[in-house]
Amino acid sequence: MNQRPSNAFIGASWVALLAGAVSYNVGLWNAEMLLNEKGYYFTVLMFGLFSAVSLQKAVRDQLEGIPVTNIYYGISWFCAALSILLLIIGLWNADLERSEKGFYGMSFTLSLFAAVAVQKNIRDSQSAKKETEKPGELFQPE
């Protein structure tokens, strides 16, 4: 039996996602770096968000017995790890203050965690909704 997440947790997840992604992007907007560097960090964030959600879906599908190919499962893990590695390499080689590097690392981490939480909440809400619906509500015979 799946229980619907609380409204407080759903709200907190969305606030965390917005706080992480918006602060990361505001930091990029105000940063004194070349446009190609800003593009790199923005792309790493988008890649990280997508790979985190994709990985969460693959793991959840496997736990629920929904078939997931080994190649997709492996690629999901690889992409999630690669996005983190790309951020680390970029920050390691960046000409930024350590406080700026920490800011980008923390807002990136918050964004990835929150994206997983939001996706989990959506999936849990859909599962709970399916369980509460009566079988006759979905298909009406003609």
RODO-2510 file (C-alpha; in nm, 4 decimals, decimal comma):
residues 142
     n   res          X          Y          Z
     1     m     0,0000     0,0000     0,0000
     2     n     0,1417     0,3356    -0,1035
     3     q     0,0731     0,6372     0,1112
     4     r     0,0479     0,9820    -0,0417
     5     p     0,3292     1,2129     0,0757
     6     s     0,2268     1,4935     0,3071
     7     n     0,1656     1,8398     0,1660
     8     a     0,4467     1,9701     0,3873
     9     f     0,6986     1,7288     0,2344
    10     i     0,5775     1,8025    -0,1182
    11     g     0,6094     2,1754    -0,0543
    12     a     0,9487     2,1426     0,1114
    13     s     1,0764     1,9385    -0,1831
    14     w     0,9649     2,1990    -0,4365
    15     v     1,1084     2,4829    -0,2257
    16     a     1,4410     2,2996    -0,1984
    17     l     1,4512     2,2382    -0,5745
    18     l     1,3732     2,6010    -0,6516
    19     a     1,6176     2,7292    -0,3887
    20     g     1,9004     2,5123    -0,5190
    21     a     1,8443     2,5714    -0,8901
    22     v     1,7654     2,9424    -0,8614
    23     s     2,0592     3,0180    -0,6325
    24     y     2,2954     2,8207    -0,8596
    25     n     2,1739     3,0140    -1,1643
    26     v     2,1771     3,3521    -0,9887
    27     g     2,5339     3,2764    -0,8874
    28     l     2,6173     3,2004    -1,2496
    29     w     2,4434     3,5164    -1,3699
    30     n     2,6439     3,7337    -1,1307
    31     a     2,9737     3,5485    -1,1746
    32     e     3,2628     3,7174    -1,3464
    33     m     3,3449     3,4369    -1,5860
    34     l     3,3301     3,3876    -1,9590
    35     l     3,0012     3,2990    -2,1202
    36     n     3,1313     2,9558    -2,2231
    37     e     3,2157     2,8817    -1,8588
    38     k     2,8681     2,9855    -1,7512
    39     g     2,7250     2,7607    -2,0219
    40     y     2,9359     2,4696    -1,8991
    41     y     2,8126     2,5016    -1,5413
    42     f     2,4515     2,5486    -1,6533
    43     t     2,4721     2,2381    -1,8733
    44     v     2,6234     2,0381    -1,5869
    45     l     2,3294     2,1379    -1,3652
    46     m     2,0707     2,0402    -1,6272
    47     f     2,2529     1,7124    -1,6972
    48     g     2,2710     1,6417    -1,3246
    49     l     1,9011     1,7084    -1,2678
    50     f     1,7986     1,4854    -1,5577
    51     s     2,0348     1,2034    -1,4608
    52     a     1,9262     1,2116    -1,0945
    53     v     1,5582     1,1843    -1,1871
    54     s     1,6328     0,9142    -1,4435
    55     l     1,8325     0,7147    -1,1891
    56     q     1,5602     0,7478    -0,9260
    57     k     1,3033     0,6237    -1,1764
    58     a     1,5176     0,3265    -1,2781
    59     v     1,5812     0,2260    -0,9165
    60     r     1,2139     0,2665    -0,8248
    61     d     1,1013     0,0696    -1,1302
    62     q     1,3276    -0,2184    -1,0326
    63     l     1,1996    -0,2160    -0,6743
    64     e     0,8404    -0,2281    -0,7992
    65     g     0,9119    -0,5117    -1,0395
    66     i     0,8816    -0,2994    -1,3533
    67     p     1,1357    -0,4242    -1,6092
    68     v     1,4429    -0,2036    -1,6503
    69     t     1,7172    -0,3087    -1,8890
    70     n     2,0641    -0,3440    -1,7430
    71     i     2,2035    -0,1013    -2,0004
    72     y     1,9570     0,1729    -1,9011
    73     y     2,0180     0,1086    -1,5325
    74     g     2,3933     0,1251    -1,5859
    75     i     2,3738     0,4388    -1,7989
    76     s     2,1587     0,6062    -1,5335
    77     w     2,4210     0,5410    -1,2665
    78     f     2,7027     0,6440    -1,5003
    79     c     2,5354     0,9730    -1,5954
    80     a     2,4575     1,0638    -1,2348
    81     a     2,8195     0,9986    -1,1346
    82     l     2,9497     1,1771    -1,4446
    83     s     2,7496     1,4931    -1,3736
    84     i     2,8970     1,5115    -1,0243
    85     l     3,2465     1,4398    -1,1573
    86     l     3,2124     1,7096    -1,4258
    87     l     3,1148     1,9647    -1,1623
    88     i     3,4070     1,8648    -0,9407
    89     i     3,6564     1,8844    -1,2292
    90     g     3,5146     2,2172    -1,3434
    91     l     3,5313     2,3679    -0,9964
    92     w     3,8759     2,2228    -0,9281
    93     n     4,0150     2,3969    -1,2357
    94     a     3,8097     2,7175    -1,2032
    95     d     3,9671     3,0446    -1,1045
    96     l     3,7148     3,1056    -0,8265
    97     e     3,7340     3,1708    -0,4554
    98     r     3,6874     2,8630    -0,2393
    99     s     3,3657     3,0094    -0,1027
   100     e     3,2269     3,0353    -0,4590
   101     k     3,3276     2,6780    -0,5321
   102     g     3,1538     2,5638    -0,2155
   103     f     2,8444     2,7644    -0,3058
   104     y     2,8168     2,5969    -0,6472
   105     g     2,8824     2,2536    -0,4974
   106     m     2,6190     2,2938    -0,2268
   107     s     2,3508     2,4420    -0,4530
   108     f     2,4181     2,1655    -0,7084
   109     t     2,3860     1,8986    -0,4398
   110     l     2,0667     2,0545    -0,3018
   111     s     1,9184     2,0703    -0,6515
   112     l     1,9925     1,7032    -0,7259
   113     f     1,8560     1,5842    -0,3921
   114     a     1,5434     1,7959    -0,4299
   115     a     1,4842     1,6773    -0,7883
   116     v     1,4841     1,3181    -0,6645
   117     a     1,2472     1,4089    -0,3800
   118     v     1,0070     1,5916    -0,6144
   119     q     1,0052     1,3001    -0,8589
   120     k     0,9478     1,0544    -0,5738
   121     n     0,6583     1,2643    -0,4427
   122     i     0,4950     1,2761    -0,7846
   123     r     0,5287     0,9011    -0,8263
   124     d     0,4027     0,8273    -0,4738
   125     s     0,1046     1,0576    -0,5267
   126     q     0,0168     0,8832    -0,8531
   127     s     0,0496     0,5389    -0,6935
   128     a    -0,1706     0,6392    -0,4004
   129     k    -0,4282     0,7847    -0,6387
   130     k    -0,4407     0,4619    -0,8434
   131     e    -0,4984     0,2560    -0,5294
   132     t    -0,7907     0,4720    -0,4165
   133     e    -0,9688     0,4669    -0,7520
   134     k    -1,2331     0,2034    -0,8025
   135     p    -1,1802    -0,0312    -1,0969
   136     g    -1,5033     0,0801    -1,2644
   137     e    -1,3984     0,4467    -1,2613
   138     l    -1,1261     0,4033    -1,5198
   139     f    -1,3114     0,2167    -1,7920
   140     q    -1,6789     0,2582    -1,8595
   141     p    -1,8298    -0,0112    -2,0854
   142     e    -2,0227     0,1190    -2,3822
***
